[in-house]
Amino acid sequence: MSAETRAPTSASPRTPRPGIQKSSGAVTKKGDRGAKEKPATALPPVCEEEPKNPEEYQCTGVLETDFTELCTRSGYTKFPKVVIRPYPHSPSDSSSVSSKTTVDDQLLSRSCSLNSLESKYVFFRPTIQVELDHEDNSLTEIYIRGWKLEEQILGIFSKCLPSLSQLQAINLWKVGLTDKTLTMFIALLPLCSSTLRNVSLEANPLPEQSYHKLMAVDSTIAHLSLRNNNIDDYGAQLLGQALSTLHSCNRTLMSLNLAFNHIGDEGAGYIADGLRLNRSLCWLSLAHNRIQDKGARKLAEVLRPFELTHAEVVQRRRLLLEKGSQERSRSPSSSRHGDSKTEREKNQLMGVSSFALMDKTDKTQTTKTPRGLGKKKEKSGEVMKKEEKTGSGQSPIQGTPRKEDSTKAGKGKVTIPEQKVSKGKGPKTGSKEKRSILQESEYSALETTEMVNPLLEPVEHRDGKVFMPGNKVLSHLNLLRNCITEVGLEAFLTTVQYQAQFFKSKTAFKGPVGPLWLCLEKNCFSPQCPAYIMIQKLMLTSDPNSKAKHREEAATTAST
């Protein structure tokens, strides 16, 4: 029995061998057939037939899904991920978190050292960091730092970003921008939502320094940061020309950060020239540059009344002439009393011809009409004569059509209701139309006068020279860590003193009043300099933060 039992056990592993060989032969044959049939199935062409064209994709408004899908369709295998921007915890938060350790934290602390090292360097990985709104989780800001933006990635952004309806800021730090990629980025901005107002391009030096393209006349950027871009005097010249010239001016930019660059006295002078006719920039930072006393003087002179150049005086006269001609064309008095002699003669001729036609029609119609209607016609003729006498000074549009209609009428029965309509409801409808036209012209005039050219501001004449009030819109000026000495401080002291006198003379003045915050610390002068101490004392009266502190102190003293 044992042998019988052993026999099948020993035979069992040997018996399947020939079967396996046969089956393997069959498998190889089937495999050969399958290999021959594989080209018929044509798996690779099926993958090619799938729609992977990025232009055919419609964005959903979710940056993570849209960016990944467009990258895969464009053939990218490794691309940065879209993550929420991390924020460092405050000391109170860290203490509360450390006091409440959970089991998951203990498990994470026991993880391998490789994972801990990777977690430490997550900040330096190429990612697209975003910020979401707390209410509806809509994307508001984008931060890209530390990895190069290529042209294809910018092409993908040109398709993703327009679908973000609440995008407000784009920050690109050290992304290796070039002049070509910068032009692509500028072309991308108009496609984005109208809420996009903040742009930051820091640590992106360009050889041509074409940052001024971001400040074009049609630009919608309100806050621009260009820190640490190696901008020198040539780049500052381009930026100053973008702020304002005699014929163009940027009207949307409110803050400009040019800290940590290489701007000297010449560059500061170019920026000061741009501030002469710019009335939109409220915040300017030139900290950590190379500005000395000469550049500081030019910046200080712009903030108080300055003398107009010959070119500015000529442009001011041209603008005044254009403004006067526009006001004459818009005013109704010009249309009533400004007719030329030829137009008046034409009106008189038209009136004589209409009188002759009216006389002929009256003579022909008196034989056909009864006596009662004839009396009415005579009255109507007298009314028409009175209208023509009173309307000799009016525009030809008001007088001539009625006379032509009366001649075209043919019969006297039709002329009487026309006169009643002209005395009744006719002029009311015309007056409504005129009122609507005047309202539209007034609205257009208001739109044009919202941003008045600074050259049209009231000026002062002194010794044959024209002085225009300085730039009072710039309220924040940062000149920290430059090369300004006591000589430059004297120029800013005179500016601050003029501002204090302006406050005293015009207490009820509404509008911009000049610099409210002026930073001159860490320059080439002693903090105990009398000019610097005087500037600080005078600026305390205009600084809103100091005013708020004094109000709080007064409230606390009053309560106690």
C-alpha positions in Angstrom: 0.0 0.0 0.0 2.9 2.3 0.8 4.4 1.6 -2.6 1.1 2.2 -4.3 0.7 5.4 -2.5 4.3 6.5 -3.2 4.0 5.7 -6.9 1.5 8.2 -7.8 3.2 10.8 -5.7 6.4 10.2 -7.4 4.8 10.1 -10.8 2.6 13.1 -10.2 5.5 15.6 -10.5 7.0 13.8 -13.5 3.8 13.2 -15.4 3.0 16.8 -16.2 6.4 17.4 -17.8 5.6 16.2 -21.2 2.3 17.9 -21.0 4.0 21.0 -20.0 6.3 20.7 -22.9 3.4 20.2 -25.2 1.5 22.9 -23.7 4.6 25.2 -23.8 4.9 24.4 -27.5 1.2 25.2 -27.9 1.8 28.4 -25.9 4.7 29.3 -28.1 2.7 28.7 -31.2 -0.2 30.7 -29.8 2.3 33.4 -28.8 3.6 33.5 -32.3 0.2 33.8 -33.6 -0.5 36.5 -31.0 2.7 38.3 -32.0 1.6 38.1 -35.6 -1.8 39.4 -34.7 -0.5 42.3 -32.5 0.3 44.6 -35.4 -3.3 44.1 -36.6 -4.6 45.3 -33.3 -2.3 48.4 -33.6 -2.2 49.5 -30.0 0.2 52.4 -30.5 -1.9 54.0 -33.2 -4.9 53.8 -30.9 -3.0 55.9 -28.4 -2.2 58.4 -31.1 -5.8 58.7 -32.1 -6.8 59.8 -28.6 -7.4 63.6 -28.5 -4.3 65.0 -26.7 -4.1 68.3 -28.4 -3.7 71.0 -25.8 -5.7 73.5 -27.9 -8.8 71.2 -27.8 -8.9 71.1 -24.0 -11.4 73.4 -22.2 -10.2 74.7 -18.9 -12.4 74.2 -15.9 -11.2 77.0 -13.7 -9.3 74.7 -11.3 -5.6 75.3 -11.8 -4.4 71.9 -10.5 -6.5 69.9 -12.9 -6.1 72.3 -15.9 -2.3 72.6 -15.5 -1.7 68.9 -15.1 -3.9 68.0 -18.0 -2.3 70.5 -20.3 1.2 69.5 -19.3 0.4 65.8 -20.1 -1.1 66.8 -23.4 2.0 68.8 -24.2 4.3 65.9 -23.5 5.7 66.8 -20.1 6.5 63.9 -17.9 8.0 66.0 -15.0 6.3 69.2 -14.2 5.7 71.1 -10.9 2.7 70.4 -8.7 0.1 72.9 -7.7 0.1 73.2 -3.9 -1.3 75.6 -1.3 1.2 78.1 -0.1 2.6 77.1 3.4 2.7 79.7 6.1 5.1 79.5 9.1 3.4 78.9 12.4 3.4 81.6 15.0 5.1 80.9 18.4 1.7 80.5 20.1 0.5 78.1 17.5 3.7 76.0 17.8 3.4 75.8 21.5 -0.2 74.7 21.3 0.7 72.1 18.7 3.7 70.8 20.6 1.6 70.4 23.8 -1.0 68.4 22.0 1.0 65.6 20.4 -1.1 62.9 18.7 -0.4 59.3 17.7 0.2 60.3 14.1 2.9 62.8 15.2 4.7 60.1 17.1 4.5 57.7 14.1 5.9 60.5 11.8 8.7 61.1 14.2 9.7 57.5 14.0 9.9 57.6 10.2 13.1 57.0 8.4 15.7 59.7 8.0 15.3 59.9 4.3 11.7 61.0 4.6 12.6 63.6 7.2 15.3 65.0 4.9 12.9 65.2 2.0 10.4 67.0 4.2 13.0 69.6 5.1 13.7 70.4 1.5 10.2 70.5 0.2 10.4 74.3 0.2 13.0 74.2 -2.5 11.2 71.9 -4.9 9.7 73.4 -8.0 6.1 74.0 -7.2 3.3 76.4 -8.0 2.1 77.8 -4.7 -1.4 79.3 -4.6 -3.5 81.1 -2.1 -7.3 80.5 -1.9 -10.0 82.7 -0.7 -11.4 81.8 2.7 -15.0 82.2 1.7 -15.4 80.4 -1.6 -11.9 78.8 -2.0 -11.3 80.6 -5.3 -7.7 81.1 -6.3 -6.5 84.6 -5.7 -2.6 84.6 -5.8 0.1 82.5 -7.5 3.7 82.2 -6.3 6.4 80.6 -8.5 10.0 80.6 -7.1 13.3 78.9 -7.8 12.7 77.2 -11.2 13.0 78.4 -14.7 9.9 79.4 -16.6 10.1 78.1 -20.2 8.2 79.3 -23.2 6.0 76.2 -23.3 5.1 76.6 -19.6 4.1 80.2 -20.3 2.0 79.0 -23.2 0.2 76.6 -20.8 -0.3 79.4 -18.3 -1.9 81.5 -21.1 -4.6 78.9 -21.3 -5.0 78.2 -17.6 -4.9 81.7 -16.1 -7.8 83.3 -18.0 -10.3 80.9 -16.5 -9.3 82.1 -12.9 -12.0 84.8 -12.3 -10.7 85.9 -8.9 -6.9 86.0 -9.6 -5.4 89.1 -8.0 -1.6 88.6 -7.8 1.2 86.8 -9.6 4.6 86.5 -7.9 7.6 85.3 -9.9 10.8 85.0 -7.8 14.1 83.9 -9.5 12.4 82.1 -12.4 15.1 82.9 -15.0 13.1 85.4 -17.1 14.5 86.6 -20.4 13.4 89.5 -22.6 11.5 87.1 -24.8 9.7 85.3 -21.9 8.9 88.7 -20.4 7.2 89.9 -23.6 5.2 86.6 -23.5 4.3 87.2 -19.9 3.2 90.8 -20.7 1.0 89.5 -23.5 -0.5 87.0 -21.1 -1.7 89.7 -18.6 -4.6 91.2 -20.7 -6.1 87.7 -21.0 -6.4 87.3 -17.3 -9.2 88.6 -15.1 -9.7 92.3 -14.5 -9.0 91.6 -10.8 -5.3 91.0 -11.5 -3.6 94.1 -10.2 -0.4 92.9 -8.4 2.7 91.7 -10.2 6.0 90.9 -8.6 9.1 90.1 -10.7 11.9 89.9 -8.2 15.4 88.4 -8.7 15.0 88.3 -12.5 17.7 90.4 -14.0 17.4 91.1 -17.7 20.2 92.3 -20.0 18.0 94.8 -21.9 16.2 95.9 -18.7 12.8 96.0 -20.4 10.8 96.2 -17.2 9.2 99.4 -18.4 6.9 97.4 -20.7 4.9 96.4 -17.7 4.1 100.1 -17.2 2.7 100.9 -20.6 -0.2 103.3 -21.0 -2.8 100.5 -21.5 -1.4 98.5 -18.5 -3.8 97.6 -15.6 -1.1 96.8 -13.1 -1.6 98.8 -9.9 1.2 97.3 -7.7 4.6 96.4 -9.2 7.6 95.0 -7.4 11.0 94.9 -9.2 13.4 94.3 -6.3 16.8 92.8 -6.8 16.9 93.0 -10.6 20.2 94.8 -11.0 18.4 97.9 -12.5 20.9 100.6 -13.2 20.6 104.2 -14.4 19.6 103.1 -17.9 16.8 101.0 -16.6 15.7 103.8 -14.3 15.5 106.1 -17.3 13.2 103.7 -19.1 11.0 103.4 -15.9 10.9 107.2 -15.5 9.8 107.6 -19.1 7.1 105.0 -18.5 5.8 107.0 -15.5 5.2 110.1 -17.5 6.3 112.2 -20.5 4.9 115.3 -22.2 2.6 113.2 -24.3 1.9 110.0 -22.3 1.4 109.1 -18.7 0.7 106.0 -16.7 -2.6 106.3 -14.8 -3.0 102.9 -13.1 0.3 102.2 -11.2 -0.1 103.1 -7.5 3.0 101.5 -6.0 6.5 100.7 -7.3 9.2 98.8 -5.5 12.7 99.4 -6.8 14.7 98.3 -3.7 18.0 96.4 -3.9 19.1 97.7 -7.3 21.9 99.8 -8.6 20.2 103.1 -9.2 22.4 106.2 -8.8 22.0 109.9 -9.0 21.2 109.9 -12.7 18.6 107.2 -12.3 17.0 109.0 -9.4 16.9 112.1 -11.6 15.1 110.2 -14.4 12.6 108.9 -11.9 12.1 112.4 -10.6 11.4 113.6 -14.1 8.8 110.9 -14.4 7.1 112.1 -11.2 6.7 115.6 -12.5 3.6 114.8 -14.5 2.5 111.6 -12.9 -0.5 111.8 -10.6 -1.2 108.1 -9.8 1.9 106.7 -8.1 1.4 106.9 -4.3 4.1 104.5 -3.0 7.7 104.4 -4.1 10.6 102.5 -2.6 14.2 103.2 -3.6 15.8 101.6 -0.6 19.2 99.9 -0.8 20.4 101.8 -3.9 23.3 104.1 -4.7 21.5 107.5 -4.6 23.6 110.4 -3.3 22.9 114.1 -2.7 22.3 115.1 -6.3 19.6 112.5 -6.8 18.1 113.3 -3.4 17.8 117.0 -4.4 15.9 116.1 -7.6 13.5 113.9 -5.7 12.9 116.5 -3.1 12.3 119.3 -5.7 9.5 117.4 -7.3 7.5 117.3 -4.1 7.3 121.1 -3.9 6.5 123.8 -6.5 9.0 123.5 -9.4 9.7 125.6 -12.5 8.3 124.4 -15.8 10.7 123.9 -18.7 10.2 125.6 -22.1 8.8 122.4 -23.6 6.3 122.0 -20.7 5.2 125.6 -21.1 4.6 125.2 -24.8 2.6 121.9 -24.2 0.6 123.7 -21.5 -0.5 126.4 -23.9 -1.5 123.8 -26.5 -3.6 122.0 -23.9 -5.3 125.2 -22.9 -6.1 126.1 -26.5 -7.6 122.6 -27.1 -9.6 122.8 -23.9 -11.0 126.2 -24.8 -12.0 125.1 -28.3 -13.7 122.0 -26.8 -15.7 124.1 -24.3 -16.8 126.4 -27.0 -18.0 123.5 -29.2 -19.9 122.0 -26.2 -21.5 125.1 -24.9 -25.1 125.8 -26.1 -24.4 129.6 -26.4 -22.0 128.9 -29.3 -24.8 127.1 -31.2 -27.2 130.0 -30.6 -25.1 133.1 -31.2 -22.0 131.7 -32.9 -23.4 131.4 -36.4 -21.4 132.9 -39.2 -22.7 135.6 -41.6 -23.0 133.1 -44.4 -25.2 130.8 -42.3 -27.4 133.8 -41.4 -27.7 134.8 -45.0 -28.7 131.3 -46.0 -31.4 131.3 -43.3 -32.7 134.6 -44.6 -32.8 133.3 -48.2 -34.6 130.2 -47.0 -37.1 132.4 -45.1 -37.8 134.6 -48.2 -38.3 131.6 -50.4 -40.6 130.0 -47.9 -42.6 133.2 -47.7 -43.0 133.4 -51.5 -44.2 129.8 -51.6 -46.6 130.4 -48.7 -48.1 133.4 -50.5 -48.6 131.5 -53.7 -50.3 128.6 -51.9 -52.5 131.0 -49.9 -53.6 132.8 -53.1 -54.5 129.5 -54.9 -56.2 128.1 -51.8 -58.4 131.2 -51.1 -60.5 130.5 -54.1 -61.2 126.9 -53.0 -61.6 127.3 -49.3 -64.4 129.1 -47.4 -64.0 132.4 -45.6 -63.5 131.0 -42.1 -60.6 128.9 -43.1 -59.1 131.9 -44.9 -59.0 133.9 -41.7 -57.4 131.0 -39.9 -54.7 130.9 -42.6 -54.0 134.6 -42.2 -53.6 134.1 -38.5 -51.3 131.1 -39.2 -49.3 133.2 -41.6 -48.9 135.9 -39.0 -47.7 133.3 -36.5 -45.2 131.9 -39.0 -43.9 135.4 -39.6 -43.5 136.0 -35.9 -41.6 132.7 -35.6 -39.3 133.6 -38.4 -38.6 137.0 -36.9 -37.8 135.5 -33.5 -35.9 132.5 -34.9 -33.5 134.5 -37.1 -30.8 134.0 -34.5 -31.5 130.3 -34.0 -29.9 127.4 -35.7 -31.3 126.4 -39.1 -32.4 123.1 -37.8 -35.1 124.7 -35.7 -36.7 127.0 -38.4 -36.4 125.5 -41.9 -38.1 122.0 -41.5 -41.4 123.5 -40.4 -41.5 125.8 -43.4 -40.8 123.0 -45.8 -43.4 120.8 -44.3 -45.9 123.6 -44.6 -45.1 124.0 -48.3 -45.4 120.2 -48.9 -48.8 120.1 -47.2 -50.6 121.4 -50.3 -53.9 122.3 -48.4 -54.6 124.8 -45.7 -56.4 122.2 -43.6 -53.1 120.4 -42.9 -51.1 123.5 -42.0 -53.2 124.4 -38.9 -52.6 121.1 -36.9 -48.9 121.4 -37.7 -48.8 124.8 -36.1 -50.6 123.4 -33.0 -48.2 120.5 -32.7 -45.2 122.9 -33.1 -46.6 125.0 -30.3 -47.6 122.1 -28.1 -45.8 118.8 -27.8 -43.3 119.2 -30.7 -40.7 121.3 -29.0 -40.9 119.2 -25.8 -39.8 116.1 -27.6 -37.0 118.0 -29.2 -36.0 119.5 -25.9 -35.9 115.9 -24.4 -33.6 114.8 -27.2 -31.4 117.9 -26.7 -31.3 117.2 -22.9 -30.2 113.6 -23.5 -27.5 114.8 -25.9 -26.3 117.4 -23.4 -26.3 114.8 -20.6 -24.2 112.4 -22.7 -21.8 115.2 -23.5 -21.6 116.1 -19.8 -20.9 112.5 -18.9 -18.2 112.3 -21.5 -16.8 115.6 -20.2 -16.7 114.3 -16.7 -15.0 111.1 -17.8 -12.3 113.2 -19.5 -11.9 115.6 -16.6 -11.5 112.8 -14.0 -7.8 112.5 -14.9 -6.8 116.1 -15.5 -3.4 116.7 -17.1 -1.1 118.2 -14.4 -0.1 120.9 -16.9 -3.6 122.2 -16.6 -3.3 122.7 -12.9 -3.3 126.3 -11.6 0.2 127.8 -11.8 2.2 130.7 -10.3 4.1 133.3 -12.2 7.3 134.6 -10.6 9.8 136.8 -12.4 8.7 135.7 -15.8 8.8 132.0 -14.9 6.0 129.5 -14.5 5.9 127.4 -11.3 3.6 124.4 -11.0 2.6 122.9 -7.7 4.6 119.8 -6.9 3.6 116.2 -6.9 1.3 115.9 -3.9 0.0 112.4 -4.8 3.2 110.6 -3.7 2.6 109.9 0.0 5.2 107.2 0.7 8.9 107.5 -0.2 11.5 105.1 1.1 15.2 106.0 0.7 16.6 103.6 3.3 20.3 102.7 3.1 21.5 105.0 0.3 24.4 107.5 0.2 22.6 110.7 1.2 24.4 113.2 3.4 23.4 116.3 5.3 23.3 118.3 2.0 20.5 116.1 0.7 18.7 116.3 4.0 18.5 120.1 3.6 16.5 119.7 0.3 14.0 117.3 2.0 13.8 119.7 5.0 12.7 122.6 2.7 10.1 120.3 1.2 8.7 119.2 4.5 8.6 122.8 5.7 6.6 123.8 2.6 4.2 121.0 3.3 3.7 122.2 6.9 3.0 125.7 5.7 0.5 124.3 3.1 -1.3 122.5 5.9 -1.6 125.7 8.0 -2.7 127.9 5.1 -5.3 125.4 3.7 -6.9 123.6 6.6 -10.1 122.7 4.7 -8.2 121.4 1.7 -9.5 118.1 0.3 -7.2 116.0 -1.7 -3.5 114.8 -1.7 -1.2 116.9 0.4 2.2 115.4 -0.2 4.4 112.9 1.5 2.9 111.4 4.7 5.8 108.9 5.3 9.4 109.6 4.5 12.2 107.1 5.4 15.8 108.4 5.3 17.4 106.1 7.9 20.7 104.3 7.6 22.2 106.9 5.2 25.6 108.8 5.4 24.6 111.2 8.2 24.3 111.0 12.0 20.9 110.3 13.5 21.5 113.3 15.8 21.7 115.6 12.8 19.5 118.7 13.4 18.0 118.6 9.9 17.1 115.0 10.3 15.5 115.7 13.8 13.5 118.6 12.3 12.2 116.4 9.5 11.1 113.8 11.9 9.2 116.4 14.0 7.5 117.9 11.1 6.6 114.5 9.6 4.9 113.5 12.9 2.1 116.1 12.2 1.3 114.5 8.8 2.0 110.8 9.5 -1.4 109.0 10.0 0.2 106.3 12.2 1.4 108.9 14.7 -1.9 110.7 14.6 -3.7 107.4 15.4 -1.3 106.8 18.3 -1.9 110.3 19.7 -5.6 109.7 19.5 -5.4 106.4 21.4 -3.2 108.1 24.0 -5.7 110.9 24.4 -8.6 108.5 24.6 -6.8 106.5 27.3 -5.9 109.6 29.3 -9.5 110.9 29.0 -10.9 107.5 30.2 -8.7 107.4 33.2 
